[in-house]
């Protein structure tokens, strides 16, 4: 932009000079003549034809003027495209004002713009109107989704309230049943008491019968004794012996007769008493029998009533249970639909922010700064004062202040991880100078990201999922498997363009099955022991290689229709080696040259993608070759790490972020496959398709990664030789990150 401003200032000076001479604005011919005569403004035009005629020279000058105008027009269009890529719903109003300002700047008649540029200006205005319409539609859709979300939330709250009411009714019915059962137990106790009384009466009756039998036996015995007494008396009435006196016999008879009568009277009184007792016992037994019969009838009636009430309660309970089940299913369906809608909205929000995103994290100074060189503007831009005091502005998708902790950074990364569980590949890179905090940031993001991934997988897919991990490093154009302590260079096929190629033979690297965050942390500890690091002037344990830590997530779920949906995605964390100027390096020069060459190749790739070149130099280095799949078919996040204490290197890092913001990419591939049992799988979107088994199964521990077929990739596979020549490792040592 500095060259463009210089031309504008020179043209303004020429017009001011002509206006001062004649008192009127210069005509177009005079302006062209002034441009021709300005050696500073048009050094190239002055050299076009130093020996030609005036007419020919004037034509060359007009063409030079038109070239300048078209260059300015293209710069404006590029700036508009850059702003359009960063447009979001939350910044719609701000972007409209920027578009309007640029539209006014573009459509303002310039002295050097001729009439043949009018169609281009009109086309640019039409594009601006279309962009405003898209932003307005996106805002309306967001409002609509928000309102639908509120309606669904109210419906869920009502369903929960109704469920609580039904639970209260069920509780009341349960209490009623408990009370009736208590009364039933009381009635049963009374019936038992009556039965016991009845048994007692039966025992008493038996005792009375035995007493009556005893009395009858005694009466029989008394009658027998009476007969014997009569017989004895008859025998006594026989003619007396001559030796017995008649008077004595008479006295004996009288005595015996009186005794017999007295005994008979006593026996008769006993019989009467026993008969009275027997009658009273019979009456009492009859009363008890009648009372027991009545109690049995009442008990049967109460049992019938209780049975009827119990049946009614069972019917009511069944109806209430069915109603609650129906309401629960409806609420779960609404929640599922709302969850799908929320996921859709999140994906739309993520897609609206672009597939290439650039963040800046500023590391606080380790000491005291004389003055503050970096100022954050609005959370998405920074203004930097260089060593000459000149202010430079850099735009990012997100800027994190020095006081922002890892939790704040991960809060924004969390929404990007949602796309990974929907079948998108995610690539996260950390870029910055040595000692800026790249490894510190990536380690924290890795732990929190994988914890979220495992939590959501367990919640959404229960056990039908698998996670596998790989880790390599690129050091001086060579690739090493960090699972292997022995430093043996991997043979990477020329057809390999990512961490999970279509065939495992293209990248023969160890694959570790993972089941939890703890297993991931153990994996990271193991590979960190084998990573190459070294001491530099600014960092005792500087990362001297590019580390790729990649995870493949596969999850299967059976839909209500019976279809099996399988989602496959890759999440790759890349900790790039620290960039460092050669003037700050006294030893390890060849190693630093190799790192800078690889990072320069990465800049070339981003520049080519940002300008939509037909050939993108992915094949120039091993680093860019392994990034090809992620850059062309997935979503990419660059985290630039800058340090307040290293201003010059931080400005270089921020320039790199500007390249990322200019990259435009087609819609990324979504790796989702749907199939019914016994049918061929069908890919739900562009990208990789893989034949799936009839039923989803979780791979056993140690199972190698599954092959996949990627869709069309952007860029050229034509390779060029690497930009740096591998050099000996020198005194490099192995150390953890």
C-alpha positions in Angstrom: 0.0 0.0 0.0 3.0 2.4 0.5 3.6 2.5 -3.3 0.0 3.3 -4.0 -0.1 6.1 -1.5 3.0 7.7 -3.0 1.4 7.8 -6.5 -1.7 9.4 -5.1 0.3 12.1 -3.3 2.3 12.8 -6.5 -0.9 13.1 -8.6 -2.4 15.4 -6.0 0.7 17.6 -6.0 0.6 17.9 -9.8 -3.1 18.8 -9.8 -2.4 21.4 -7.1 0.4 22.9 -9.1 -1.7 23.2 -12.2 -4.7 24.7 -10.3 -2.4 27.2 -8.8 -1.1 28.2 -12.2 -4.3 28.6 -14.1 -6.9 29.0 -11.4 -8.9 26.0 -12.6 -8.6 22.2 -12.3 -6.4 20.6 -14.9 -8.0 18.7 -17.8 -7.4 15.1 -18.5 -4.9 15.9 -21.2 -3.0 18.2 -18.9 -3.1 15.5 -16.2 -1.6 13.0 -18.6 1.0 15.5 -19.6 1.9 16.1 -15.9 2.1 12.4 -15.3 4.5 12.2 -18.2 6.6 15.1 -16.8 6.8 13.7 -13.3 10.0 11.6 -13.2 9.5 10.5 -9.6 5.8 9.4 -10.0 6.4 7.5 -13.3 10.0 6.5 -13.5 9.0 3.6 -15.8 7.0 5.7 -18.1 9.9 8.1 -18.6 12.0 5.2 -19.8 9.5 3.8 -22.3 10.7 5.7 -25.4 13.3 8.4 -24.7 13.9 8.9 -28.5 10.3 8.6 -29.8 7.9 11.3 -31.1 5.5 13.3 -28.9 2.4 11.3 -30.2 3.9 7.9 -29.5 5.2 9.1 -26.1 1.7 10.4 -25.2 0.1 7.0 -26.0 2.7 5.2 -23.8 1.9 7.7 -21.0 -1.8 7.1 -21.3 -1.3 3.3 -21.1 0.9 3.8 -18.1 -1.8 5.9 -16.5 -4.5 3.2 -17.2 -2.2 0.5 -15.8 -1.8 2.5 -12.6 -5.6 2.9 -12.3 -6.2 -0.8 -13.0 -3.6 -1.7 -10.3 -5.4 0.5 -7.8 -8.7 -1.1 -8.8 -7.3 -4.6 -8.3 -5.9 -3.6 -4.9 -9.4 -2.4 -3.9 -11.0 -5.6 -5.1 -8.4 -7.7 -3.2 -9.1 -5.7 0.0 -12.8 -6.2 -0.5 -12.4 -10.0 -0.9 -10.2 -10.1 2.2 -12.9 -8.3 4.2 -15.7 -10.5 2.8 -13.9 -13.7 3.9 -13.7 -12.4 7.5 -17.3 -11.2 7.5 -19.4 -12.8 10.3 -22.9 -12.2 11.7 -21.6 -10.5 14.8 -19.5 -8.0 12.6 -22.1 -7.5 9.9 -22.8 -3.8 10.7 -19.1 -3.1 10.9 -18.4 -4.8 7.6 -21.3 -3.0 5.9 -19.7 0.3 6.8 -16.3 -0.9 5.5 -18.0 -2.1 2.3 -19.8 1.2 1.8 -16.5 3.2 2.4 -14.7 1.0 -0.1 -17.6 1.2 -2.5 -17.5 5.0 -2.3 -13.7 5.0 -2.7 -14.0 2.6 -5.7 -16.8 4.5 -7.4 -15.4 8.0 -6.7 -14.3 9.4 -10.1 -10.5 9.6 -10.1 -8.6 11.8 -12.5 -6.6 8.8 -13.7 -9.6 6.4 -14.2 -11.0 6.5 -17.7 -14.5 5.7 -18.9 -13.6 2.2 -19.8 -13.4 1.2 -16.1 -17.1 2.0 -15.5 -18.2 -1.7 -16.1 -15.7 -3.0 -13.5 -16.9 -0.4 -11.0 -20.6 -1.4 -11.6 -19.7 -5.1 -11.2 -18.0 -4.4 -7.9 -21.0 -2.5 -6.7 -23.3 -5.4 -7.6 -21.0 -7.8 -5.7 -21.2 -5.5 -2.6 -25.1 -5.4 -2.8 -25.1 -9.2 -3.1 -22.8 -9.5 0.0 -25.1 -7.2 2.0 -28.1 -9.3 1.0 -26.3 -12.5 2.1 -25.5 -10.9 5.5 -29.1 -9.8 5.9 -30.4 -13.3 5.1 -27.9 -14.8 7.5 -29.1 -12.5 10.3 -32.7 -13.4 9.6 -31.9 -17.1 9.7 -30.1 -16.7 12.9 -33.0 -14.9 14.5 -35.4 -17.6 13.2 -33.2 -20.4 14.7 -33.0 -18.5 18.0 -36.8 -18.2 18.2 -37.2 -21.9 17.3 -34.8 -22.8 20.0 -36.8 -20.7 22.6 -40.0 -22.4 21.5 -38.5 -25.9 21.9 -37.1 -24.9 25.3 -40.5 -23.8 26.5 -42.1 -27.0 25.2 -39.5 -29.1 27.0 -40.1 -27.1 30.2 -43.9 -27.7 29.9 -43.3 -31.4 29.4 -41.1 -31.6 32.4 -43.8 -29.7 34.5 -46.5 -32.2 33.3 -44.2 -35.1 34.2 -43.7 -33.7 37.7 -47.6 -33.3 38.1 -48.0 -37.0 37.0 -45.4 -38.0 39.4 -47.2 -36.2 42.2 -50.5 -38.0 41.3 -48.7 -41.3 41.2 -47.3 -40.5 44.7 -50.8 -39.7 46.0 -52.1 -43.0 44.5 -49.2 -44.9 46.1 -50.1 -43.4 49.5 -53.7 -44.3 49.0 -52.8 -47.9 48.2 -50.5 -48.0 51.3 -53.4 -46.8 53.5 -55.8 -49.4 52.0 -53.3 -52.1 52.5 -52.9 -51.1 56.1 -56.7 -51.2 56.6 -56.7 -54.6 54.9 -54.1 -55.8 57.3 -56.3 -54.6 60.2 -59.3 -56.4 58.8 -57.2 -59.6 58.4 -56.1 -59.3 62.0 -59.7 -59.0 63.2 -60.7 -62.0 61.1 -57.8 -63.9 62.7 -59.1 -62.9 66.1 -62.6 -64.1 65.3 -61.2 -67.3 63.9 -59.3 -67.8 67.2 -62.5 -67.0 69.2 -64.4 -69.5 67.0 -61.8 -72.2 67.7 -62.0 -71.3 71.4 -65.8 -71.7 71.3 -65.3 -75.1 69.6 -63.0 -76.1 72.4 -65.5 -75.0 75.0 -68.2 -76.9 73.2 -66.1 -80.0 73.3 -65.5 -79.5 77.0 -69.2 -79.1 77.6 -70.0 -82.3 75.7 -67.4 -84.1 77.7 -69.0 -82.8 80.9 -72.4 -83.8 79.8 -71.1 -87.3 79.0 -69.5 -87.5 82.4 -72.8 -86.4 84.0 -74.7 -89.1 82.0 -72.1 -91.6 83.2 -72.6 -90.5 86.8 -76.4 -90.6 86.4 -76.1 -94.1 85.0 -73.9 -95.1 87.9 -76.4 -93.6 90.3 -79.3 -95.5 88.7 -77.3 -98.7 88.9 -76.6 -98.0 92.6 -80.2 -97.3 93.1 -81.2 -100.6 91.5 -78.8 -102.4 93.5 -80.1 -100.7 96.6 -83.7 -101.7 95.6 -82.6 -105.2 95.0 -80.9 -105.3 98.4 -84.1 -103.9 99.9 -86.2 -106.5 98.2 -83.9 -109.2 99.4 -84.3 -107.7 102.9 -88.1 -108.0 102.6 -88.0 -111.7 102.3 -89.3 -113.7 105.3 -87.0 -113.1 108.2 -85.1 -115.7 109.9 -86.6 -116.9 113.0 -83.6 -115.6 114.8 -84.0 -112.0 113.7 -86.2 -109.7 115.5 -89.1 -108.0 113.5 -88.6 -104.6 115.1 -84.9 -104.5 114.2 -85.7 -105.3 110.5 -88.3 -102.6 110.3 -85.8 -100.0 111.6 -83.3 -101.0 109.0 -85.8 -100.7 106.2 -86.7 -97.2 107.2 -83.1 -96.1 107.4 -82.2 -97.4 104.0 -85.3 -95.8 102.4 -84.4 -92.4 103.8 -80.8 -92.6 102.6 -81.9 -93.7 99.1 -84.3 -90.8 98.8 -81.7 -88.3 99.9 -79.2 -89.7 97.4 -81.7 -89.6 94.6 -82.6 -86.0 95.4 -78.9 -85.0 95.3 -78.4 -86.8 92.0 -81.4 -85.2 90.4 -80.2 -81.7 91.5 -76.8 -82.5 89.9 -78.5 -83.6 86.6 -80.6 -80.4 86.5 -77.6 -78.2 87.0 -75.7 -80.0 84.3 -78.6 -79.6 81.9 -78.8 -75.9 82.6 -75.0 -75.5 81.9 -75.4 -77.5 78.7 -78.3 -75.3 77.5 -76.3 -72.1 78.3 -73.3 -73.5 76.4 -75.4 -74.3 73.3 -76.9 -70.8 73.3 -73.4 -69.2 73.6 -72.1 -71.4 70.8 -75.0 -70.4 68.5 -74.3 -66.7 69.2 -70.6 -67.1 68.5 -71.3 -69.0 65.3 -73.7 -66.3 64.0 -71.1 -63.6 64.9 -68.3 -65.4 63.1 -70.5 -65.9 60.0 -71.3 -62.1 59.9 -67.6 -61.2 60.3 -66.7 -63.6 57.5 -69.3 -62.0 55.2 -68.0 -58.5 56.1 -64.4 -59.6 55.5 -65.3 -61.0 52.1 -67.2 -57.8 51.1 -64.2 -55.6 52.2 -61.8 -57.9 50.3 -63.9 -57.5 47.2 -64.0 -53.8 47.5 -60.2 -53.7 48.1 -59.6 -55.9 45.0 -61.8 -53.6 42.9 -59.9 -50.5 44.2 -56.6 -52.2 43.5 -57.6 -53.1 40.0 -58.7 -49.5 39.3 -55.4 -48.2 40.7 -53.5 -50.7 38.5 -55.4 -49.5 35.5 -54.8 -45.8 36.4 -51.1 -46.6 37.0 -50.7 -48.3 33.7 -52.4 -45.4 31.9 -50.3 -42.8 33.7 -47.1 -44.9 33.0 -48.0 -45.1 29.3 -48.7 -41.4 29.2 -45.4 -40.6 30.9 -43.6 -42.8 28.5 -45.2 -41.1 25.6 -44.4 -37.7 27.0 -40.9 -38.8 27.7 -40.4 -40.1 24.2 -41.9 -36.8 22.8 -39.6 -34.8 25.0 -36.6 -36.9 24.0 -37.5 -36.5 20.3 -37.8 -32.7 20.7 -34.5 -32.6 22.6 -32.9 -34.7 19.8 -34.3 -32.4 17.1 -33.1 -29.4 19.1 -29.7 -30.9 19.5 -29.5 -31.5 15.7 -30.6 -28.0 15.1 -28.0 -26.6 17.5 -25.3 -28.7 15.8 -26.5 -27.4 12.4 -26.4 -23.8 13.7 -22.9 -24.3 15.1 -21.7 -25.8 11.9 -23.2 -22.9 9.9 -21.6 -20.5 12.3 -18.2 -22.2 11.9 -18.5 -22.3 8.1 -19.5 -18.6 8.0 -16.1 -17.8 9.7 -14.2 -19.5 6.9 -12.2 -22.7 6.6 -8.9 -21.0 7.2 -8.7 -19.1 10.4 -5.9 -17.2 12.0 -5.5 -16.4 15.7 -2.9 -14.4 17.5 -1.8 -15.1 21.1 0.5 -12.6 22.7 2.9 -13.8 25.3 3.5 -11.5 28.3 7.0 -10.0 28.6 9.3 -11.8 31.0 10.8 -8.5 32.2 9.7 -4.8 32.3 9.2 -3.1 28.9 10.1 0.6 28.5 6.9 1.1 26.4 4.0 -0.9 25.1 4.7 -1.8 21.4 1.5 -3.8 20.7 -2.0 -2.5 21.1 -5.1 -4.7 20.7 -8.0 -3.2 18.8 -11.5 -4.7 19.2 -10.4 -8.3 19.8 -9.5 -9.0 16.2 -6.7 -6.6 15.2 -3.5 -5.3 16.7 -1.5 -2.1 16.1 2.3 -2.5 16.4 4.9 0.3 16.7 8.1 -0.8 15.0 11.5 0.4 16.1 11.1 3.5 14.0 7.8 4.4 15.7 5.7 3.6 12.6 2.3 2.1 13.4 1.3 -1.1 11.5 -2.1 -2.8 11.8 -2.6 -6.5 11.5 -6.0 -8.3 11.2 -6.8 -11.7 12.6 -10.0 -13.7 13.3 -9.2 -13.6 17.1 -6.6 -11.9 19.2 -5.8 -13.1 22.8 -4.3 -10.6 25.1 -1.3 -11.5 27.3 -3.6 -12.0 30.4 -5.7 -14.6 28.5 -5.2 -18.1 30.0 -5.5 -21.4 28.2 -9.1 -21.9 29.2 -10.0 -18.7 27.3 -8.2 -19.8 24.2 -9.8 -23.3 24.3 -13.3 -21.7 24.7 -13.0 -20.6 21.0 -11.3 -23.8 19.9 -14.2 -25.9 21.4 -16.6 -24.8 18.7 -14.2 -25.8 16.0 -13.9 -29.3 17.5 -17.7 -29.7 17.1 -17.0 -29.9 13.3 -14.6 -32.8 13.9 -17.4 -34.9 15.4 -19.5 -34.2 12.3 -17.0 -35.8 10.0 -14.6 -32.9 9.1 -10.8 -33.0 9.2 -9.3 -30.4 11.5 -5.7 -29.2 11.4 -4.3 -26.9 14.1 -0.9 -25.4 13.7 1.2 -23.3 16.0 3.6 -20.8 14.4 6.0 -18.3 15.9 9.5 -17.4 16.8 11.6 -19.4 19.3 10.4 -18.9 22.9 7.0 -17.4 22.0 5.0 -20.1 23.8 3.9 -22.3 20.8 4.5 -25.6 22.6 3.0 -24.3 25.8 -0.2 -23.4 24.0 -0.4 -26.6 21.9 0.1 -28.9 24.9 -2.8 -27.3 26.8 -5.0 -27.3 23.7 -4.3 -31.0 23.1 -5.3 -32.1 26.6 -8.5 -30.1 26.7 -9.4 -31.0 23.1 -9.0 -34.7 23.6 -10.9 -34.6 26.9 -13.8 -33.0 25.1 -13.6 -35.5 22.2 -13.8 -38.5 24.5 -16.6 -37.0 26.6 -18.8 -36.3 23.6 -18.0 -39.7 22.0 -19.1 -41.5 25.2 -22.2 -39.4 25.4 -23.3 -39.7 21.8 -22.1 -43.1 20.7 -21.7 -45.0 24.0 -19.2 -47.7 22.9 -19.4 -47.7 19.1 -16.3 -45.6 18.5 -12.6 -45.8 18.2 -9.7 -43.4 18.5 -6.2 -44.0 17.1 -3.1 -41.9 17.3 0.1 -41.3 15.2 3.1 -39.1 15.8 6.0 -38.1 13.5 8.5 -35.3 13.2 10.0 -33.6 10.2 13.6 -32.7 10.8 15.8 -31.4 8.0 13.5 -32.8 5.2 13.5 -36.2 6.9 10.5 -37.9 8.5 10.9 -39.9 11.8 8.4 -42.1 13.7 8.5 -40.7 17.3 7.2 -44.0 18.7 10.5 -45.6 17.8 13.5 -44.6 19.9 15.9 -45.6 17.1 16.4 -42.7 14.7 15.5 -44.5 11.5 14.2 -42.4 8.6 10.8 -43.3 7.3 10.3 -43.9 3.6 7.4 -41.7 2.7 5.8 -42.5 -0.7 5.5 -39.6 -3.2 1.7 -40.3 -3.2 1.4 -39.6 0.5 -0.2 -36.3 1.2 -1.3 -36.5 4.8 -1.2 -38.4 8.1 -3.9 -40.8 7.2 -3.4 -41.7 3.5 -5.6 -44.0 1.5 -3.2 -46.9 2.0 -1.1 -47.6 5.1 1.8 -48.6 2.8 2.2 -44.9 1.8 3.1 -43.9 5.4 4.3 -46.9 7.4 4.1 -45.4 10.9 3.1 -46.9 14.2 -0.6 -46.5 15.1 -1.6 -46.5 18.8 -5.2 -47.4 19.9 -6.5 -44.8 22.5 -9.4 -45.1 24.9 -9.1 -42.2 27.3 -7.4 -38.9 28.0 -4.9 -40.7 30.2 -3.8 -42.9 27.3 -3.3 -39.8 25.1 -1.2 -38.2 27.8 0.9 -41.4 28.1 1.4 -41.4 24.3 2.5 -37.7 24.4 5.0 -38.4 27.2 6.4 -41.3 25.2 6.9 -39.5 21.9 8.2 -36.3 23.6 11.3 -38.3 24.7 12.2 -38.9 21.1 11.6 -35.4 19.7 14.5 -33.3 18.5 15.3 -30.2 20.4 18.4 -28.1 21.1 19.7 -25.0 22.8 19.6 -21.7 21.1 20.4 -18.1 22.0 16.8 -17.5 23.1 15.6 -20.9 24.4 17.5 -23.8 26.1 15.0 -26.4 24.8 13.9 -25.0 21.5 12.0 -27.3 19.2 14.2 -28.0 16.2 11.7 -30.1 14.2 8.0 -30.0 13.1 5.9 -32.4 15.2 2.7 -33.9 13.8 0.4 -35.4 16.5 -2.6 -36.8 14.6 -5.8 -38.6 15.8 -8.3 -40.5 13.7 -11.8 -40.7 15.2 -14.3 -43.2 13.9 -17.9 -43.5 15.4 -20.9 -45.5 14.3 -24.5 -45.0 15.2 -27.7 -46.8 14.3 -30.5 -44.4 13.3 -34.3 -45.0 14.0 -34.7 -46.0 10.3 -32.2 -48.9 10.8 -29.4 -47.2 8.8 -25.9 -47.3 10.2 -24.2 -43.9 10.0 -20.4 -44.0 10.3 -18.4 -40.7 10.9 -14.7 -40.6 10.3 -12.5 -37.5 11.0 -8.9 -36.6 11.6 -7.6 -34.1 14.2 -4.0 -33.1 13.7 -2.0 -30.9 16.0 1.2 -29.5 14.5 3.9 -27.8 16.6 6.1 -26.1 14.0 9.7 -25.5 14.7 10.6 -22.1 16.1 11.5 -19.5 13.4 14.7 -17.6 14.0 16.7 -15.1 12.1 20.2 -16.3 11.0 21.8 -13.1 12.4 20.8 -14.4 15.9 22.3 -17.8 15.4 26.0 -18.5 16.1 25.9 -22.3 15.8 23.4 -24.9 14.4 23.3 -22.7 11.2 22.5 -25.6 8.8 19.6 -26.7 11.1 18.2 -23.2 11.2 18.5 -22.8 7.5 16.5 -26.0 7.0 13.8 -24.8 9.3 13.6 -21.4 7.6 13.5 -23.1 4.2 10.6 -25.3 5.2 8.7 -22.4 6.8 9.3 -20.4 3.6 7.9 -23.2 1.5 4.8 -23.1 3.8 4.5 -19.3 3.1 4.7 -20.1 -0.6 1.8 -22.6 -0.3 -0.4 -20.1 1.6 0.5 -17.3 -0.9 -0.5 -19.5 -3.9 -3.7 -20.6 -2.2 -4.5 -17.0 -1.3 -4.1 -15.8 -5.0 -5.8 -18.9 -6.4 -2.8 -20.1 -8.4 -3.3 -23.1 -10.7 -0.2 -24.8 -9.2 0.3 -25.0 -5.4 3.8 -26.1 -4.4 2.8 -28.7 -1.8 5.5 -31.1 -3.1 8.4 -28.8 -2.5 9.1 -30.0 1.0 8.1 -32.9 3.3 6.4 -30.5 5.6 4.0 -29.0 2.9 3.5 -32.5 1.4 2.1 -33.8 4.7 -0.2 -30.7 5.0 -1.8 -31.1 1.6 -4.8 -33.2 2.7 -5.6 -30.9 5.6 -5.3 -27.7 3.6 -7.4 -28.9 0.7 -10.2 -31.0 2.3 -10.5 -29.9 5.9 -10.6 -26.9 8.2 -7.4 -25.2 9.3 -6.5 -23.1 12.3 -3.2 -21.2 12.6 -2.3 -20.0 16.1 0.4 -17.3 15.8 2.4 -16.9 19.0 4.1 -13.5 19.4 6.2 -12.2 22.3 6.2 -8.6 23.5 9.9 -8.9 24.2 10.8 -9.8 20.6 9.2 -7.0 18.5 10.9 -7.7 15.1 10.2 -11.4 15.1 6.7 -10.8 16.3 6.0 -8.5 13.3 7.3 -11.2 11.0 4.9 -13.7 12.7 2.0 -11.3 12.2 2.8 -10.9 8.5 2.5 -14.7 8.3 -1.0 -14.4 9.7 -2.0 -12.0 7.0 -1.2 -14.7 4.4 -3.6 -17.1 6.2 -6.4 -14.7 6.2 -6.3 -14.4 2.4 -6.7 -18.1 1.7 -10.1 -19.1 0.2 -11.1 -22.7 0.0 -14.1 -24.6 -1.3 -16.4 -26.4 1.1 -14.4 -29.0 3.0 -15.1 -32.7 2.7 -17.5 -34.3 5.2 -16.5 -38.0 5.9 -19.9 -39.5 6.8 -21.2 -42.8 5.4 -24.7 -44.2 5.7 -25.6 -47.9 4.9 -28.3 -50.4 5.7 -27.5 -54.0 6.7 -26.6 -55.9 3.6 -26.4 -52.9 1.3 -23.5 -50.9 -0.1 -22.5 -47.8 1.9 -23.4 -44.4 0.6 -21.3 -41.3 1.4 -23.4 -38.5 2.9 -21.2 -35.8 1.5 -18.1 -35.1 -0.6 -14.8 -36.6 0.6 -13.7 -40.0 1.6 -15.8 -43.1 1.2 -15.0 -46.4 2.8 -16.9 -49.8 2.6 -18.2 -50.4 6.0 -19.2 -53.7 7.8 -22.9 -54.6 8.2 -22.8 -54.0 11.9 -20.6 -51.4 13.6 -17.8 -53.0 15.7 -15.2 -51.4 17.9 -11.7 -52.4 16.7 -9.6 -54.4 19.1 -6.5 -52.9 20.8 -3.6 -52.7 18.4 -5.7 -52.8 15.3 -4.0 -50.7 12.5 -5.8 -47.7 11.1 -8.5 -48.4 8.6 -8.0 -47.5 5.0 -10.0 -44.7 3.4 -10.6 -43.2 0.0 -10.1 -39.4 -0.2 -12.0 -37.2 -2.6 -10.5 -34.8 -5.0 -7.7 -32.7 -3.5 -6.8 -29.2 -4.6 -3.3 -28.3 -5.6 -0.8 -30.0 -7.8 1.0 -33.2 -7.1 3.9 -32.3 -9.4 6.8 -32.3 -7.1 9.9 -30.0 -7.0 13.1 -30.5 -5.2 13.2 -29.4 -1.5 14.3 -25.9 -0.8 16.9 -27.0 1.7 19.5 -29.7 1.6 19.5 -32.1 4.6 22.5 -31.5 6.7 24.1 -33.5 9.6 22.3 -33.3 12.9 25.3 -32.0 14.6 24.9 -31.7 18.4 21.1 -32.0 18.4 19.8 -33.8 21.4 16.5 -35.6 22.2 14.3 -33.8 24.7 10.7 -33.5 25.6 8.5 -30.6 24.5 
